[in-house]
Amino acid sequence: MAAGGVIPPVGYPASVGRPKGLSGDARRTAILDAAEVEFGLRGQHAQLAAIGREVGISRPSVLHHYKTKDGLYEAVVRRLFADLTRAFGTEMLATTPFRQRLVGLFETYIDFARARPAFARIVLREVVDGEGPARAMLRDQLVPLLDLVEGFLTQPGQDVVPEGTPVRAIILQLGANELLRTASGDLEQPLWRDAPGTMELLTEYFRLDD
């Protein structure tokens, strides 16, 4: 499932393959695509020159569009959260039954995390490190998103979510589980083995089989 049609980057996205002659918005998008991958892989050790090479431009040209490396990093984080929030909104506002929307919401999240692995790496790195330039912005983006999902589950979902369910704690557990799995790379299988996946845990926590 595509997250509202906004998923792309895995590795270096096809759109980044040194596109000649790009200008304006198309070039800015190509820079963001390359920067998302670089920052996901290397955090603050990412190099603007490497990002530029993937787009087929120089380091000064990157800085023409994004004045500083920190500014580019923040633009990457903002776009990740904007894309995920937009995808969540599509699922929440669908006219299908609540259970179906709930499943679709978490499927969208998993698809997004897998297709955009920089999201997991950046969020986990910021949470653990606590000193990144986007720390405050991450808080400003992540907390409202968590509030949005919690509100979705506790209002229209009252006939599905059992009374007394620790909804926020469950959302955090499911979300963190998928972030860790995504960020683990080739360690995922030996670490989790046959442990239930995020969707199986969702079904169990909210008794979706009842």
ZAMARGU-4260 file (C-alpha; in steps of 0.2 Angstrom, whole numbers, plus 5000, padded with zeros to 4 digits):
<rodrens>
0) 5000/5000/5000 | 5007/5017/4996 | 5005/5030/5009 | 4993/5042/5001 | 5004/5042/4985
5) 5019/5051/4994 | 5030/5037/4999 | 5045/5036/4988 | 5064/5036/4994 | 5071/5019/4997
10) 5090/5020/4995 | 5093/5033/4982 | 5077/5036/4974 | 5075/5035/4955 | 5072/5053/4954
15) 5089/5057/4961 | 5099/5049/4947 | 5109/5064/4943 | 5095/5073/4934 | 5102/5085/4921
20) 5093/5102/4918 | 5082/5102/4934 | 5078/5119/4941 | 5066/5127/4953 | 5054/5115/4963
25) 5060/5099/4954 | 5078/5103/4959 | 5073/5106/4977 | 5063/5090/4978 | 5078/5080/4971
30) 5090/5088/4984 | 5077/5083/4998 | 5076/5066/4991 | 5095/5064/4991 | 5097/5073/5008
35) 5084/5061/5016 | 5094/5046/5012 | 5110/5054/5017 | 5104/5061/5034 | 5095/5044/5037
40) 5112/5035/5034 | 5124/5047/5042 | 5115/5059/5053 | 5124/5075/5055 | 5140/5067/5047
45) 5131/5068/5030 | 5140/5079/5018 | 5132/5092/5007 | 5145/5088/4993 | 5139/5070/4993
50) 5120/5076/4992 | 5125/5087/4978 | 5134/5073/4968 | 5118/5062/4969 | 5108/5077/4961
55) 5122/5081/4949 | 5125/5098/4956 | 5139/5106/4967 | 5139/5109/4986 | 5137/5128/4983
60) 5122/5124/4972 | 5114/5114/4987 | 5117/5129/4998 | 5109/5140/4985 | 5092/5131/4988
65) 5095/5127/5007 | 5106/5140/5016 | 5113/5129/5029 | 5115/5110/5032 | 5104/5112/5047
70) 5091/5120/5037 | 5091/5106/5024 | 5090/5093/5038 | 5075/5102/5046 | 5067/5103/5029
75) 5069/5084/5027 | 5062/5081/5044 | 5047/5092/5041 | 5043/5084/5024 | 5044/5066/5032
80) 5031/5071/5045 | 5020/5081/5033 | 5020/5066/5021 | 5016/5054/5035 | 5002/5065/5043
85) 4994/5067/5025 | 4994/5049/5023 | 4986/5046/5040 | 4973/5059/5036 | 4968/5049/5021
90) 4965/5034/5031 | 4956/5043/5045 | 4944/5052/5034 | 4939/5037/5024 | 4921/5032/5024
95) 4925/5014/5028 | 4921/5005/5045 | 4932/5011/5059 | 4940/4994/5061 | 4945/4994/5043
100) 4952/5012/5045 | 4962/5007/5060 | 4970/4993/5051 | 4973/5004/5036 | 4981/5017/5047
105) 4994/5005/5054 | 4997/4997/5037 | 5001/5015/5030 | 5013/5018/5044 | 5022/5002/5041
110) 5023/5005/5023 | 5029/5022/5026 | 5043/5017/5038 | 5049/5003/5026 | 5049/5014/5011
115) 5057/5029/5020 | 5069/5021/5032 | 5077/5038/5035 | 5061/5042/5046 | 5065/5028/5058
120) 5084/5032/5059 | 5081/5051/5061 | 5068/5049/5075 | 5077/5036/5085 | 5094/5046/5083
125) 5085/5062/5089 | 5077/5054/5103 | 5093/5045/5109 | 5105/5059/5106 | 5095/5073/5112
130) 5107/5086/5104 | 5102/5087/5086 | 5097/5103/5078 | 5080/5097/5074 | 5076/5091/5092
135) 5064/5104/5096 | 5056/5103/5079 | 5055/5084/5081 | 5045/5086/5097 | 5034/5099/5089
140) 5030/5087/5075 | 5030/5070/5084 | 5019/5074/5099 | 5005/5082/5088 | 5005/5066/5077
145) 5004/5055/5092 | 4989/5066/5099 | 4981/5064/5082 | 4982/5045/5082 | 4976/5044/5100
150) 4961/5055/5097 | 4957/5044/5082 | 4957/5029/5093 | 4948/5036/5108 | 4934/5045/5099
155) 4926/5037/5084 | 4934/5020/5090 | 4925/5019/5106 | 4915/5004/5100 | 4931/4995/5096
160) 4944/5000/5109 | 4939/4992/5126 | 4936/5004/5140 | 4952/5007/5151 | 4964/5002/5136
165) 4980/5012/5138 | 4979/5018/5121 | 4993/5030/5120 | 5005/5017/5128 | 5000/5005/5115
170) 5002/5017/5101 | 5020/5021/5107 | 5024/5002/5109 | 5018/4998/5091 | 5026/5013/5083
175) 5042/5010/5092 | 5042/4992/5088 | 5041/4996/5069 | 5054/5010/5070 | 5066/4998/5078
180) 5063/4984/5066 | 5065/4996/5051 | 5081/5003/5058 | 5088/4986/5062 | 5092/4981/5044
185) 5099/4964/5043 | 5098/4962/5062 | 5079/4962/5061 | 5077/4943/5058 | 5089/4937/5072
190) 5082/4950/5084 | 5064/4947/5082 | 5064/4929/5074 | 5046/4923/5074 | 5040/4937/5086
195) 5023/4944/5081 | 5023/4958/5069 | 5016/4975/5072 | 5000/4971/5064 | 4998/4955/5074
200) 5001/4965/5090 | 4988/4978/5084 | 4975/4965/5082 | 4979/4957/5099 | 4979/4974/5109
205) 4963/4980/5101 | 4955/4963/5100 | 4951/4966/5082 | 4947/4947/5080 | 4932/4948/5092
</rodrens>
